[in-house]
Each structure stands twice: as structure tokens, then as C-alpha cells.
């Protein structure tokens, strides 16, 4: 029986991260749609679950709620020990979290719908703005990774869970990522794994597919 519920939106990169993590852990969950284009995240019934009115929210078996993608992924790693999605070495765990934060703090908040809507409201170019920060952040991410097959070593971690959705967003915003061969090599390895492939935005039940 499915006990976890993920309140999310198909194109949300933060939701995408958690879907990957759930897949890596082999956890079944109920997919609950929160359509952010219809402002469903601001409905009173949802803000009782997530006071910030954001996605994703993970609803636990006992009805408790967790918000923010990184704490959700860390919870999953602690509550379901195998397979790990954080390195065991304390230094590498910290490095992995730092990589995840490049995306979580340094890129994604500057490209999300709330921010780009405000840029437009103040007369700015909502296309140029995110491209600038995505370009800078992706370049920093490539400089920060090591030489392993994945972002933090020999297996996929929360850093990879953050990187893959961010590369998808980069393409959507028209950012050229062909100059980052190490990131593209990691992406290729990740997308060969079912957890990553099945979490892709266009494979979600609420995905809007263009002809």
C-alpha cells in the first residue's frame, strides 16, 4: 500500500529533485498534483500543509508534512538508509550538500516563476535574468565537482538529484550547456538509471505535452 504522498508539480525543478530521490530509494508514493500555474499552492487547503505555499511537500505515513526539497531528501536518507543518497564520509557529505546548495540557493530561486514574474512587473526581461544566473551557477557547479562518475563520487547523491533538474531548466531557458562536458557526462550516466528517467518532467501525469 502506498503511504507517502508527494504534493508536487511536473515542471517544478524542486519537485523533480524529490521524485529522483524517492526513485533512488525505491519508495512508492502517491503523486498529488499542485498546479502552480493555477496558484493552487496558495489555496488555504494547501498552505496548511506548506506555509510558504511552495512545492514540493512530502506527506508522511502519519500525516506529518515536510517541505523544502533538501530537508525532504535528507529525511529520506535518514529514514530509509539503503541505498544511501549522501556519502558516508563527513567531509564528502558536506561537499555534497555544498554542491546541492549551488543549485538550491544560488540558481533556482533566481529562475523560479515568482521571481521572473516580479522581474517582469518591474519592467525587466524575464528571459535574460534567469539565463544570467543559470549560466554563472552551472559554470560554478562544474568547477566544484570532483573526478568521479557522479557529482560526489561513485554513486548518485542529492547533488545529482539537484543537478539533473537544473540542466533541464537550463535548456528550457535557452542556456548553452555544451561547454560543460563533465556535467553532461554525469547527466548521461544519471539518465540511464530508472530513478532519473522515471522522474523526468514529461513523464509525469500532469505534464503538458506540446505537439
C-alpha positions in Angstrom: 0.0 0.0 0.0 1.3 3.5 -0.9 1.8 5.5 2.3 3.9 8.5 1.2 2.3 11.4 -0.7 4.3 13.9 -2.8 2.4 17.1 -3.4 4.2 18.5 -6.5 4.1 19.9 -10.0 5.6 18.3 -13.0 7.8 21.2 -14.2 8.9 22.3 -10.7 12.7 21.5 -10.5 12.5 21.2 -6.7 9.7 18.6 -7.1 11.8 16.9 -9.7 14.7 16.5 -7.2 12.5 14.8 -4.7 11.0 12.4 -7.3 14.5 11.3 -8.2 15.4 10.8 -4.5 12.3 8.7 -4.0 13.2 6.6 -7.0 16.7 6.1 -5.9 15.4 4.9 -2.5 12.9 2.6 -4.3 10.0 4.2 -2.5 6.4 4.1 -3.8 4.4 7.2 -3.3 1.1 8.8 -4.3 1.6 11.7 -6.8 -0.6 14.6 -5.8 -0.8 17.5 -8.3 -0.4 21.1 -7.2 -0.8 23.2 -10.3 1.3 26.3 -9.6 0.1 28.0 -12.8 -3.4 28.0 -11.3 -2.0 29.2 -8.0 -3.1 26.0 -6.2 -0.1 26.3 -4.0 -1.7 29.4 -2.4 -5.0 27.8 -1.6 -5.8 27.6 2.1 -6.1 23.9 2.0 -2.5 23.6 0.7 -0.9 26.3 2.9 -1.9 24.4 5.9 0.5 21.7 4.6 3.2 24.1 3.3 3.0 27.5 4.9 5.3 29.1 2.2 2.8 27.9 -0.5 5.5 26.1 -2.4 6.1 22.7 -3.9 7.1 20.0 -3.1 5.6 18.8 0.1 6.1 15.3 1.3 3.2 13.9 3.4 4.4 11.1 5.7 2.6 8.0 6.6 1.2 9.5 9.8 0.1 12.7 8.2 3.0 14.9 9.1 4.3 17.2 6.4 7.8 18.1 5.3 8.6 21.0 2.9 11.8 22.2 1.1 13.4 19.7 -1.2 16.8 19.4 0.5 15.4 18.6 4.0 13.0 16.2 2.4 15.9 14.4 0.7 17.9 14.3 3.9 14.9 12.9 5.7 14.6 10.1 3.1 18.2 9.3 3.5 18.0 9.1 7.3 14.6 7.3 7.4 15.4 4.8 4.7 19.1 4.0 5.0 19.6 1.9 1.9 20.7 2.8 -0.7 22.4 6.0 0.6 22.0 9.2 -1.3 24.7 11.0 0.8 28.3 9.9 1.1 29.3 8.2 4.4 32.4 10.3 4.9 31.6 13.5 6.8 33.7 15.8 4.6 32.2 14.3 1.4 28.7 14.7 2.9 29.4 18.4 3.5 30.8 18.8 -0.1 27.7 17.1 -1.4 25.5 19.5 0.5 27.5 22.4 -0.8 27.0 21.3 -4.4 23.3 20.9 -3.8 23.2 24.4 -2.4 24.8 25.9 -5.5 21.6 24.9 -7.3 19.2 25.3 -4.3 20.3 28.7 -3.2 22.4 30.1 -6.0 20.4 29.3 -9.1 16.9 28.0 -8.6 15.4 30.9 -6.6 16.5 33.3 -9.3 14.8 31.4 -12.1 11.5 30.4 -10.5 8.1 31.7 -11.5 7.7 34.0 -8.5 11.0 35.8 -9.3 10.6 36.0 -13.0 7.0 37.4 -12.6 8.5 40.1 -10.3 11.2 40.9 -12.8 8.5 41.4 -15.5 6.4 43.5 -13.1 9.4 45.9 -12.6 10.0 46.2 -16.3 12.9 43.8 -16.6 13.5 41.0 -19.1 12.3 37.7 -17.5 14.3 35.8 -20.0 17.7 37.5 -19.6 17.5 37.5 -15.8 17.4 33.7 -15.2 19.8 32.9 -18.1 22.5 35.1 -16.4 22.2 33.3 -13.0 21.8 29.8 -14.6 24.9 30.3 -16.7 27.0 31.5 -13.7 25.7 28.8 -11.4 26.2 25.9 -13.9 29.8 27.0 -14.5 30.4 27.1 -10.8 29.0 23.7 -10.4 31.3 22.2 -13.0 34.3 23.8 -11.3 33.2 22.4 -7.9 32.8 18.7 -8.8 35.4 16.1 -8.4 36.6 13.5 -10.9 34.2 10.7 -10.1 31.4 9.3 -12.3 28.8 11.2 -10.3 28.8 14.6 -8.6 30.2 13.3 -5.3 31.9 10.0 -6.0 30.8 6.6 -7.2 27.1 6.7 -6.7 24.2 9.2 -7.2 23.6 11.6 -4.3 21.4 14.6 -3.5 23.9 16.6 -5.6 23.0 14.6 -8.7 19.3 14.9 -7.7 19.8 18.7 -7.9 22.0 18.8 -11.0 19.8 16.9 -13.4 16.7 19.1 -13.0 18.8 22.2 -13.2 20.3 21.1 -16.5 16.8 20.5 -17.8 15.8 24.0 -16.6 18.9 25.4 -18.3 17.8 24.0 -21.6 14.3 25.3 -21.1 15.6 28.8 -20.6 17.9 28.6 -23.6 21.2 28.4 -21.8 24.0 26.7 -23.8 25.4 23.9 -21.6 27.5 22.2 -24.3 30.7 23.7 -22.8 30.3 21.7 -19.6 31.4 18.2 -20.7 31.8 16.8 -17.2 28.3 17.8 -16.2 26.9 16.3 -19.4 28.8 13.0 -18.8 27.2 12.8 -15.3 23.8 13.6 -16.8 24.2 10.8 -19.3 25.0 8.3 -16.5 22.2 9.5 -14.4 19.5 9.4 -17.1 20.5 5.8 -17.8 19.1 5.0 -14.3 15.4 4.3 -14.0 15.1 6.6 -10.9 16.2 9.6 -13.0 14.4 8.6 -16.2 11.1 8.0 -14.5 11.3 11.3 -12.6 11.6 13.4 -15.8 9.0 16.2 -16.0 7.5 15.0 -19.3 6.8 11.5 -17.8 4.6 12.9 -15.0 0.8 12.5 -15.1 0.2 16.3 -15.1 2.7 17.0 -17.8 1.6 19.4 -20.5 2.9 18.0 -23.8 3.3 20.2 -26.8 2.8 18.8 -30.3 
